[in-house]
Amino acid sequence: MKTKEEEEEEMDNIKSYNKNYALRKIKYQETQIINICDLDLVGKKINQGDFTINISKEYYYSEEITKEEATVLLKDASIINLVGNNIVELALDLKLAKRNSVKVIENIPFLMIFRFTGIY
């Protein structure tokens, strides 16, 4: 039989295992900006010709989140910056963008979404 500490550690491991995305939130004036990328891409550099993109920890990572947490954030944010197959597919499944809006560099999809609200 497991101790309470062992059960808690097991639950923490399960929660951590289900966290597939790196998230960084930025608040600018009244706007919520979120950067989300597939967790396995953090720290990766990709190149296309003389163009390099650094998927840096500083820009994309302040915490790890689950698919469910990502779904809530994607539905609420005003400006969204996404990198990776899984997170971009999630945004497309939620109908937040069209497939032709996705840019692919070295087989890694990128998607930016700007949601305008209010009266203009």
Secondary structure, DSSP 8 states (H G I E B T S, - for coil): ---HHHHHHHHHHHHHHTEEEEEEEEEETTEEEEEEEEGGGTT-EEEETTEEEE--HHHH-SEEEEHHHHHHHHHH-SEEEEESHHHHHHHHHTTSS-GGG-EEETTEEEEEEE---S--
